[in-house]
Amino acid sequence: MNAVIEEISVKSAEKIAHENNKLHKRLCRLVGQAIGDFNMIEDGDKIMVCLSGGKDSYALLDILMTLRERAPINFEIVAVNLDQKQPNFPADILPAYLEKLGIPFHIENQDTYSIVKRLIPEGKTTCSLCSRLRRGILYRVADELGCNKIALGHHRDDILETFFLNMFFGGKIKGMPAKLVSDDGKHMVIRPLAYVKEEDTERYAEVKGFPIIPCDLCGSQENLQRKQIKAMMRDWEKKFPGRVENIFSSLSTVVPSHLMDRDLFGFKDIKADGIANPQGDIAFDEEPCSTPATVPGIISLQRED
């Protein structure tokens, strides 16, 4: 009996190890695809990886370190954490973790917590001010460290949630880009986890045993709008598997002529020239849901598997 139990335990352990290995490979593949699709990392780059102590930034650092060992180019990684002097923040955890990894790191100490609590009334969201303060500090640190790129741990779900937040509450079609120059014009901001699902970073954090640090400043608040969007997406994926992935794919396949942004497409100047165009208005027919991969007039950023 004991032998049977032991055999079952061994097989169970082997299965878990196999699944964990598949997860690691999938994350490396997706991050590698995003880096390649958007040319995020080039030879000689010095990348500041912003490490918050959350699951996503830990996963980002871990995967980038793996890919750096395999990459045909040379690039540097510096892990940076902003200690905002939140109450009960365990200041020793990240330095100990990073020293164990043997990777260059910098801990920036700035008491933004007191500033936010002083300026934002009790019960109001602190996210906007906290984000602005944090952004300015990290830009300065990137300059001081000589980093030309800043890597953030936003994943696919973050990008989609931002897209819907802007649409539902901001009245604009705007997401979170995988790569874009920072608003100060000095840095390139990259999001290598752009193709990665949040459920995968959650699982990876469990597998790797990352020392997660909660945020007492904003973690205790209820960001109701983002929670609504997250719940909506979760419900969609449960009822209609694949819908969320289709929406994410749509962000990479845009047809400007079929939207209404006059700055994006020259509606005022177009004229009927008698030349057939498969992307012209089909007027009386129902618009088909599927779109051919290569059609004139479509801006396609779709990755090829």
N, C-alpha and C positions, 0 to 999 in steps of 0.2 A: 504493500500500500504506500509506504513511504517513498519507494522508488518511483511509483506512478506520479505522486504529488511532486516529487523533485523534477521529473521529466516535464510535467506541465509547467512548472515554474521556469525552467530553463527555456522552453519554447516561448512562453509569454515574454520573458526578458529579451529574447532574440527578436521577437516581433516588435517590441517597443523600440529596441535599438535600430531596427530596420526603418521604422516609421520616422524616428528622429533624424536618421541619416537622409531620408527622402526630403524631409522638411528643410534641412540645411542646404541640400542641393538645389531645392526649388528656390529658396531665398537667394542663393548665389546666382542662379540663372536669371531670375527676375531683376535683381539689382544690376547684374551685368548687362541685361538687355536695355534697361533704362539709361544706363551710363552710355552705352553705344548709340542708342537712338537719338539722344540729345547731346552727344559729345560733351558729357559733363566733366570728364577728367582727361587731362592731357599730360604729356611728358613734362616733368619739371614742376608740376603743380605742388603747392603747399596748401593742404586742405585743413581748415579748422572745423572739426566735428563738434557741434554743440551738444553737450551731454547734460541732460536735465536730471538724470536719475530715474527716468521713466523707462518703460519697457521698449519703446520705439527707438529712442536714442541709443540705448544699450545695443539693440539689435543692429542698428546702423553701423556703429563702431565695430562691432564684432565681424560683420560681413565685409566691410571695407578692408579690415585687416587681413581677412582671408583672401580677398580678391587682389590685394596689393602683392601678396606673395606669388600669385599666379600671373599677374599682368605682364605684358611684354614691354611696358613703359615703367618709368620710375616716378613715383610721387610720394610726398611726405604727408603724414597725418599727425595732427596735434589735437588732442582732446581738450576741450575747454568747458568748464562749468562756472556758471555765475551763482555765487552764494549770495542770495538776496537777504540774508539775515532773518529768515522766517523763524518764528518761535519753534524750539525743539528740533531744528534742522540738524541732523547727525553729520557734522562737518568732517568726520574722520572716514566715512564710508567710501566716498569716491576716491580720495587720494590713495587709500589702502588698495582699492580695487585696481586702479590704474598703475600703481607701482608694481603690483603683482603681474600685470600684463606686460610691463616693461616698455610702455609707450610714452612718448613725451606728452606732458599735460600741463595745464595752467588753471589754477583756481582763482577767479576774480571775485574779490570781496567788495560788495557794494550794498549798502542798506537801502534798497528800494522798497522794502516792506514798510518801513516807517513812513516813507513819502506817500505811498499809496494809501495807507490807513489814515494818514492825516488829511489827504485831499479828497478822498472818496467817501461820501456819507455812508453810514452803516446800512447795510442791506442792498446797496447799489453794486453793480458788477464792477470788479476791479480790472478786468481783462484788458481793456483798451489802454489805460494808462500804464499798467504793468508791462504790456507788450512794447509800448513806445520807449519806455525807460530801458528795458532789456535790449531792444534793438540798437539803440544808440551806444550803449556800453559795449556790446559785442562787436559792432563795427570798429570801435576804437581799438579793442583788443586784437582784432584781426590785423589792423594796421601795425600795431606794436609787435606782433609776432611774425609779421611778414607773410601772412597768408593771403593768397589771391582768390581763394574760394571758400565759401562758408556752406557746410553741409548740414541740413536740417532733417529731422527724423519723421517728417510728415509722410503718411502712407496713402494708399489708394482711397481708403474710406474718408480720411481727412479732406482729400481733394474733392470728393463727391459731396461731402457735407457742406464744404465751403461753396461749391457750385449752387446747391439748393438754397443755402442761406442767402446768397446774393440774389438769387432769382425770386424767392418768396418774400424776403424782407428788405432787399435793397433795390429791387426793380431793375436788375441788370444781369446779363449773362456773363459771368466772370467766375473763374475757378481759382485754383492754386497751381501755378505753373511748375513744371518739373525743373526748369532752369530759367533764370531771369536775372538781369543786372539789378542790384539793390537800389533802393530809392535815393541813396546818396550818390549813386553813379560810380562808386569806387570798387565795388565787390561783385563777384558772381555768386549768386545763391543757387545751390543745387539741392534737389530732393531725390536721392538715389532710391528711396523706397516707394517711388511713385506707382509702381506696378504691384506692390505687395499688399495683401489683405491684412486688416487689423487682426483677424483671428489667427493668422500665421505668426505675427509678432507676439501675440499673447502666448501662444503655444511655445514659441521659441524661448521666451523669457522663462517659462516653467522648466523647459529642458535644460537650459544653461544655468539656471539658478541665479539670475541677475539680482543684485542687492537693490531692489526697488525702493526709491525714496518718494513718499507722497508729498504733494504740494499743499501746505496748510493755508497758503494765501488764497488760491483759487479753487483748490480741490474741495474745499468745504462749501463752495457756492453751487447754486443750481443754475447752470446755463440752459435755461428752458428751451430756447430756440434750437440750439444744437442738439439737445436731448430729443426734441420732437423729430428733427430730421433723422437722427440715428435710429429712433424707434420706427419711423416710416420705412427706412431702408431695410431694417431687419424684418419688418412685416412683409414687405415686398419679396424679399429673398426667400422667405418661408412659403409664401403663397404662390409666387411665380419665379421659380429658380431660373437664374440667368438674366433676369431683368436688370439687376444692378450692374452686371458686367456689360450688358448692352449699352446702358447709359454711360458708363465709363468709356467705352469704345467710341461713343458719339462725340466725346470731347476731342477726339483725335481725327474726326472726319466731319469737317464743317463745310456747309454749302452756303456761302455768303449771299448768293443771289436769291436764296429762299428764306432769308431773314428780313429784317427791316431796318438795319443800321445803314443810314445814308452815307456815313463816313467810310464804312467798310466796303460798300459796293456802290458804284456810280449809277444809281437808278435814274437820275435826271438826264444822263447822257446816252442811255441805251436806246437803240432804234431797231426796228424790224428790218433786217437786211436780206430776207429771203433765203438765208442759209439755215438748213435744218440743224438743230442743236438738241441732243438728247436731254440736256439739262434745262431746256426751255419749259415754260408753263404748259402743263397738259390740260389746263382749264376745266374741262367738263368730266375728266376721268378722276377716279379716286387715286390719290397718291399712294404708290406702292411702299410697303414698309422696308423691303430690302433694297439696298443700293449696291450696284456693281462696284468693285474695288477700285477700278481705274476709269473714271469718267471725267471729261473736261469740265472745269468749273468747281470741282471739289478740292478742297484743301485737305489732303490726307496725310496724317502723321502716324498711321497705323504701323505697328511693328510687325515684322514677318517672323512667324515661329519656324 
